[in-house]
Amino acid sequence: MKRFHVHVSVDNLDKSIHFYGALFGVGPTIQKDDYAKWMLDDPRLNFAISTRAQKTGVDHLGIQAEDGDELEELGSRLAQADVSLLPQKGASCCYAKSDKYWTLDPQGLAWESFHSLDSVPVYGEDQRGSEITKKSACCAPTKA
């Protein structure tokens, strides 16, 4: 079963952790100096916040696949949407190693479809291609 993913860039991590912890009724599953993530089952949500982006607010949305087959299905469906699709295999970003497909919706909002493979000790070392920006919180493509 897939999980909806939301990543919000915040200006004060501690205040935001306090707020979202109260909202969700539980503390973060993962917490770092610049990042926190809740893996919730009700609602089924991967909700992450960080202080890494250039501006605050919704950084990107996504769908987290349970396995590689689900991810490939998502990639195939996105390929039919007549949008640019940027595949990343083994990407290290947001303290995780993942296989991903990035795209932009018609409004320019980044969407990440991904399957997490492992954790990594650094926030993001994956910055590949001219479509990837270091100013984005999570290696998301920028609007062309």
N, C-alpha and C positions, 0 to 999 in steps of 0.2 A: 504494500500500500504506500502510495506516495505521500509526502509531507510538504505542505506549503511553507515557503521560506520568505522571510522579510528581513532586510538589513537596513537599520536606521542609523544615520550618523548623528552623534550627539555632541554637545559642547561640554557637558559635565557628566562624566561616567558614573560617579558615585551617586549623584542625585537621580540619574536615570535608572541605575540598578535598584535604588530604593523604590522609585515609582513603579517600574515594571514588576519588581518582586511583589509589591502590594497588589498590583493588578492581576497578576497570574497566581498569587497565593503561594509562591515558592521562589526560592533564590535561584540564581543562574546555575546551569549544569556545568558550564565552563566560565571561569573568570580570570582575566589577565589584567595587566596595568592599563591597557588601551582597548579592551574588548570584553564582552560578556555575551553568552548565548544560553537560551532556554530551549530545551528539547521537550516540548509539551505534547501530551497525548489528548488533552481536552482543553482547547481545540488542538487537533493534530497539526503542530506548528513548530518550525525551526525559526526562532526569533533571535536575531543578533543585533547588537549595538556596538559601535566603536567610535573612537575619536580620530580616525584615520583620514576621513575625506576632507575635501576642501570646503564643503558647505554642509550644514546640518539639514536633516530631513531624510526622507526615504532615499536610500542610495540605490537599491535594486530590489527586485522581487525574484522569486524563483520557485522551482519545484525540485525537491530532493527525492531521487529515486532510491528504492530499496536495494536494487542490484543493477548490474551492467545491462541486462536485457531491458529493464524498464527505462534506463537512460537512453539506450539506442532507439527504443520506441518513441520517446520524447523527441530525440534528434530527428527522426524520420518525419514526425508530424510537423516540427518547426520548418524543415526543409520544404514542406508543401505550402508554407505560409507566404512565400514570395518575399522573404527577408534575408538579409545577410546572416550567415551562421558561422560562428567562429568556434571550431572544436578545440579543446585543450585536453590532452591526455596526461595524467600524472601531474597536474598543476598543484603547486604548493601555495596556498593562500588561506587566510583566516584560520591559521593554526591547524590546517588539514591538508592532506594530499587527496585530490579528487580528479576524476574524469568529468569533463564539463562540456556543455554547449552554451555559448553566449549568443544573445541576439538583442536587438533593440525593437521595441514595439513602434507603431506608427508615430507616437508622440516623442520618441527618443528615450523612453524609460528602459533601462537595462534589465533583461531577464536572464537568469542563470538556471540552467537545468543541470543537475550534477548527481554523482554517486560518490560519496566519501569512501576512501580506501583506507586511510590511516590518519593519525595525528602527526603534526610536525611542531618543532619547538619555536618557530618564528612565525610572525603574523603573515607575511607575504613576501616570498622571494621570487614569485613567478610574474614576470613582466615581459611578455613576448609580443612581438608584432607591433606595427604602427597603430593598430586600432586599440591597443591597451594603454591605459594611462596610469601613471603612478599617483595621480591626484584622486583617483577613485578609491573607495574604501577597500574594494575587493577585486582588483584586476579586471574590472568590467570594461567592455568596449565603450568607446565614446561615439557620439553622433558624428557622422561624416559631414 
